[in-house]
């Protein structure tokens, strides 16, 4: 029995809360049921919270304060929305005014105006949320594109680094080959001297061989002189 009563009470509280969801600050849209801020009903028929409304002190200490409505900018009187509201003002928040014979048209138009204001706010929020979803989807695609591009560049860099290492390795091999070739073709100093001497002797031989040889001159044979007159 007790558990059933608790369930009924919970459902009743939920329904009662749902009937008050439309009561909100017309400026920042904080809900009355959240009990986060004090809500005021202004004489201009706007409902605002204490953070959005500007209070002005009365002319005398006993005079009630006036409020600057953030919606219509008028200087108006206001009352806090609670159970201490005067009956004619509290009836504006009645969930079922037709049952108690209240002025339905006046109350209905007041509540509908606030319903519409809340619906417009929710519609704007939904549009903003949809726009954010599209922006996030676009950002996701751009990020994926950049990621693939970065991956391609990383692979290209690795390929180039491998080619650089290969070129450096081939250059090292060629240097080693050139060093070995220079060592094999290099001649010791003693052999260089002998080589120089042999080259100089060869040059001398070539110069002597290139000099013209003197031909032999045929001369008279001198016999004993026999003097006679020719």
ChimeraX attribute file (.defattr): number of C-alpha atoms within 10 A of each C-alpha:
attribute: neighborCount
match mode: 1-to-1
recipient: residues
	/A:1	5
	/A:2	7
	/A:3	8
	/A:4	9
	/A:5	10
	/A:6	11
	/A:7	11
	/A:8	12
	/A:9	12
	/A:10	12
	/A:11	12
	/A:12	12
	/A:13	12
	/A:14	11
	/A:15	11
	/A:16	12
	/A:17	14
	/A:18	11
	/A:19	15
	/A:20	15
	/A:21	14
	/A:22	22
	/A:23	21
	/A:24	24
	/A:25	25
	/A:26	19
	/A:27	17
	/A:28	12
	/A:29	17
	/A:30	18
	/A:31	19
	/A:32	23
	/A:33	15
	/A:34	11
	/A:35	9
	/A:36	10
	/A:37	16
	/A:38	17
	/A:39	25
	/A:40	22
	/A:41	21
	/A:42	22
	/A:43	17
	/A:44	15
	/A:45	14
	/A:46	20
	/A:47	26
	/A:48	29
	/A:49	24
	/A:50	13
	/A:51	12
	/A:52	17
	/A:53	20
	/A:54	14
	/A:55	16
	/A:56	14
	/A:57	12
	/A:58	12
	/A:59	10
	/A:60	8
	/A:61	8
	/A:62	8
	/A:63	9
	/A:64	14
	/A:65	16
	/A:66	20
	/A:67	22
	/A:68	18
	/A:69	24
	/A:70	16
	/A:71	14
	/A:72	9
	/A:73	12
	/A:74	14
	/A:75	17
	/A:76	16
	/A:77	18
	/A:78	23
	/A:79	19
	/A:80	16
	/A:81	21
	/A:82	13
	/A:83	8
	/A:84	10
	/A:85	13
	/A:86	11
	/A:87	9
	/A:88	9
	/A:89	15
	/A:90	14
	/A:91	17
	/A:92	20
	/A:93	18
	/A:94	18
	/A:95	14
	/A:96	14
	/A:97	16
	/A:98	13
	/A:99	9
	/A:100	10
	/A:101	8
	/A:102	15
	/A:103	12
	/A:104	17
	/A:105	11
	/A:106	11
	/A:107	19
	/A:108	18
	/A:109	12
	/A:110	15
	/A:111	18
	/A:112	13
	/A:113	14
	/A:114	20
	/A:115	16
	/A:116	12
	/A:117	17
	/A:118	19
	/A:119	13
	/A:120	12
	/A:121	15
	/A:122	13
	/A:123	12
	/A:124	12
	/A:125	12
	/A:126	12
	/A:127	12
	/A:128	12
	/A:129	12
	/A:130	12
	/A:131	12
	/A:132	12
	/A:133	12
	/A:134	12
	/A:135	12
	/A:136	12
	/A:137	12
	/A:138	12
	/A:139	12
	/A:140	12
	/A:141	12
	/A:142	12
	/A:143	12
	/A:144	12
	/A:145	12
	/A:146	12
	/A:147	12
	/A:148	12
	/A:149	12
	/A:150	12
	/A:151	12
	/A:152	12
	/A:153	12
	/A:154	12
	/A:155	12
	/A:156	12
	/A:157	12
	/A:158	12
	/A:159	12
	/A:160	12
	/A:161	12
	/A:162	12
	/A:163	12
	/A:164	12
	/A:165	12
	/A:166	12
	/A:167	12
	/A:168	12
	/A:169	12
	/A:170	12
	/A:171	12
	/A:172	12
	/A:173	12
	/A:174	12
	/A:175	12
	/A:176	12
	/A:177	12
	/A:178	12
	/A:179	11
	/A:180	11
	/A:181	11
	/A:182	11
	/A:183	10
	/A:184	9
	/A:185	8
	/A:186	9
	/A:187	11
	/A:188	8
	/A:189	9
	/A:190	9
	/A:191	10
	/A:192	12
	/A:193	11
	/A:194	11
	/A:195	13
	/A:196	12
	/A:197	12
	/A:198	12
	/A:199	12
	/A:200	12
	/A:201	12
	/A:202	12
	/A:203	12
	/A:204	12
	/A:205	11
	/A:206	11
	/A:207	10
	/A:208	11
	/A:209	10
	/A:210	9
	/A:211	8
	/A:212	7
	/A:213	8
	/A:214	6
	/A:215	6
	/A:216	6
	/A:217	5
	/A:218	6
	/A:219	6
	/A:220	5
	/A:221	6
	/A:222	6
	/A:223	6
	/A:224	6
	/A:225	6
	/A:226	6
	/A:227	6
	/A:228	5
	/A:229	4
	/A:230	3
